[in-house]
Amino acid sequence: MQTPQSEFPHTRWTLLLTLREGSPEKSKDALEALCRAYWFPLYVVARKRLSEFDAEDAVQGFFLSLLRRDALTQVDESRGRLRTFLLTAFENFCNQQWERQNTQKRGGEIEHIQLFTVHGAESRYIKHAEASTDDVETLYNREWARTVLEGSLEALSQDYAERGQKARFDLLAAHLTQEDPEISMAQSALSAGMTAEAYRTALHRLRQQYRGKIESELARTLDTTDAGVIREELHELFRAFS
Amino acid sequence: MPDSISNIVFGNEQQLFKHLLLEDDEPAVKLEDKWIGPYRLMKLLGEGGFGQVWLAEQNEPVRREVALKLLKRGMDSDQVLARFSLERQALASMDHPNIAALLDAGSTPDGRPYFVMDYVQGVPVTTWCQEKHASIRENVGLFKQICSGLQHAHQKGIIHRDLKPSNVLVTEVDGVAIPKIIDFGIAKATSDQFQDQPWVTRQGHVMGTPLYMSPEQLAGGLDVDTRSDIYSLGVLFYEMLTGTAPHEGKTHASMSHEEMRRIVDETRPIRPSVHLTELKRQRGIFTKVHDLKSESALIIPADLDWIILKALERDRDRRYDSAALMATDLQCFLNDEPILARPPTAHYLVSLWIKRNSIIFVAACICALALLVGTGLALWQAHEARQAQARAETESQRARQAVDFLTTMLDRVADEVANGRNPEALKLALDGSQEKISQLKSDPLLQSDLFNRIGLLYQKMGERGLSIPMLKAYADAMAALHGPDSHEAWNAELTYLSQMMQHGARILVPEMLTNLLNRIEAAGQGGKPHWFSGQRLMIQIWGKLRKPAKASKVAHLVIEDPRLESVVSPTRLLIKTACANAFESTKEYDLADKVLMDCHQLCLSDPSLTDRLPWLAEQRLIVQKSKGDHRRGAELAREQIAILKFQSSGKDPYLVKLLLRLAEFESALKHSTEAIAISREALKLAEDLAPSPEALKLNSNLATLRSDQMLAQFSIANYEYKAGHREEAVHMSREAYRIADEAGNKSDLAEAMLYLAQMLEKTGDLEGAYQTYELREQRSAAGGANYQRWHEDLNFRCGIRLKQGRAKEAMILAQELWSREIQSPEARKDTEHLGDVATLALRCHAALLKQDPKTPAPVELLEWQKLRNGK
């Protein structure tokens, strides 16, 4: 695990560019960062069509193809959304793979390099997406949104842990998701030795920080600080769940 | 991902997002029809990071529509309102047709601050200009109104602090466009908020884009005055005319203040007219579809360039003192009267100079200014001054003063140029100066001196095409002044010929030089310093014309002439080294080395020349290298390095060069490990001695060390490549590019990019190389008007496409190269060069034929074949 500071070291687009142009070492780091953010969302897409192992191979193969720069020739400054770009590139990749295998029936040539291990991908898939009948794009967006939510929360938790406030984070985080946390909050405040008012303020601050982390991450993937655009993105991710 | 985190998120995503979205804004629905104080919210007009803007209705005391700006939750409303109340009275006293009045402020029951102002139904001013395809006069007219509004506010003691297109709205009343500045007082009231928030939020929500901020605002200083708004006005006007803000191309969205500040500190904005032309060209290239309507037909006159550049001065003392002054200058522009702003550098220096010197020199000063300003007014003033001055001072004295003044000014400008900074403003100042100087007939001494100085200045700026006629004019002037066979005239002619040799039609030089030498001999000065200097030039020109035998012949004549020993040592040193070069080129290595040894002795005997010793040592190494005696070369290099290390305790910058030479020999001896180690030592030394980017700006001499550092990196890259370490070679080349980019010297940068591209090409990354060449072309073209490397870049790009087998694209590039070459008068004269281009084009054609035998022959085919055969 990297330190929280390096969790999102570049804008995601610059990662792609690094992948294309950087030294092997930097390329590898860049690839790993991309994998971290997109492996599972892409796995969900693949898994809807393929078996467990084929899906894993497809995602692995796709990231390897990024390293070989095949897919990166179209990357340019005209941007668009990285999330969309990767989904399209991945679907193209799968189609080509499928064609190749069907027409030539050549097996056993795919190099197998373990780049990024995703533990429990399949169980995660079963939990998150197996039962869903939504289209793959929605599933993909949803999964990506989850990755952002989780990654940002994880980074925040590390911030707290670094300040020696891990317990406090755990306590507060439990209330992040509650619509009306008043009742249980009083209890928690009591157990934390805080007044209800102070507890509410602390929770408010945690929310703000959480939002800050998420916005920073979105700002990086979108490469903009335009609050309007970021808000729009938040809305869109929100829609993926409704 | 720890399960605890996943568990919080999973199943609660909707909830989390809802909270996040709720955090600062109520959903719009909730607020509609709500009352805030005496205002009823009617329609959401827009929202952004700061909060929301509503159209609201006020009933008491009058019924009217207002705009209500509701700030986001989380702002400390007490603090905001406290600040606001300080300015409230001043704000209330503003009453101007170009300002939307701020009517009221308060806070909602749940503690969100709000501001109420005149409702302006309009579009941002830049949008208006683009949509209306406003003419220059319309633009200026509109902008003058903005100035007038701002001036009003400034007079009331209000600084806006956040001027940008979205804060200047244009409404049309009866078909007349009226700009209105909104949001006065808000930036100040809300500053210092969100200090503890993540940067993104702070940036996006409160301060807006740093593009429009003055350097002092970016620096975060508290001392921000009205002139900060003037800067923002400059940016705004720039954008109105060109469609983009000055530094927009260099910025990216998630840019911090610090980065923006660095950009503003280190680069000068390109003048709007040049910028616009470039934009048009780019659009032309990228779209290829010419939509005449959307294509801006604007041509920005030079005076507007000056006005904008003055508003954009980094030093606020050099900006317009007030918005009114800027408006006045714009009116002058509309009336075709001379403007104040032109040109900033000269104007600034003149005022400084006047401050420092007594009044008696003012006439000289104005005279010099007239040269650069060239307006009728200034010339008239110069004339007046001349008349007045004539009574008290002699002409020559006055002229000397003017020259002194210009010397100071031009030397300072030259420093700027040598440091590789964008000389746009200077170039503009010098435009047409030859004509203006020619008019100074009554003052021939001053006239000739100016020709010389400006000629040399152009040379420094890399404007060779402009430099040569200047130096020619200088030589003519000197001949007229002192007689064609005076020492002064000879000196001037030698300077001119030497420049011709470097960058002009060098084929003409031998004849002109022979003529000069004959005249010198006829005057009985054969064997005197001028004659020797002429011979030296002769040796050099034959070398340049690739006629080593002729060069060597002259060199023999010179070196065996006993009269040479009576020439003063510095000149003698130059002459002898030129001879040594000539002997080297005819493979008379031992003689060359002997002459250089003589030079060595000469330098030892003259204390003023001892600093040439390391340079001489390097020359000797070069001879050994040409001779191919690498062993002796390495030996000699080690010896010289040891001496220099001893003398300078290892700190002489020249050590870097000598070490690199040594590495070269070691590499030739196939000691690649040593070669790498030695060049790394050179790099280390260069890094230790090389100054920081900041120090570079202060002293131009230090810049060469940066270049050395780059050279060391090139060498390492080269040896690593030879040793088969390709990754390392590419890495080093990239590093050199980075260093060059950081140091900001344009020619080094071009060099480094070329090197990187070649390295990528060698290591097989053809596409990477292609893109590097392309980037180099773009960056060089953006760097200034004197971009001369298009030929190289196009040539290389074409070559790569050929290698890649993309013959069609290669052909397009070759044809572009060809058509640009034949447009250039110099290139047309140089058939050898054109022959190279033709050969390249023919290779492309051959490649195309191979792919498809039916490819039609291009129209230029015959011409190409003729040129190739003629070669």
Interface residues (C-beta under 8 A of the other chain):
Chain A: T11 E21 S23 P24 T73 K127 H128 R142 A145 R146 L149 E150 G151 L153 E154 S157 D170 A173 A174 L176 T177 Q178 E179 R207 Q208 Q209 Y210 R211 G212 K213 I214 E215 S216 A219 R220 D223 T224 T225 D226 A227 G228 I230 R231 L234 H235 L237 F238 F241 S242
Chain B: M1 P2 S4 I5 S6 I8 V9 F10 N12 E13 Q14 Q15 L16 F17 K18 H19 L20 L21 E23 E47 G48 G49 G74 Q197 P198 W199 V200 T201 Q203 G204 H205 H252 A253 S254 M255 E727 V730 H731 E767 G768
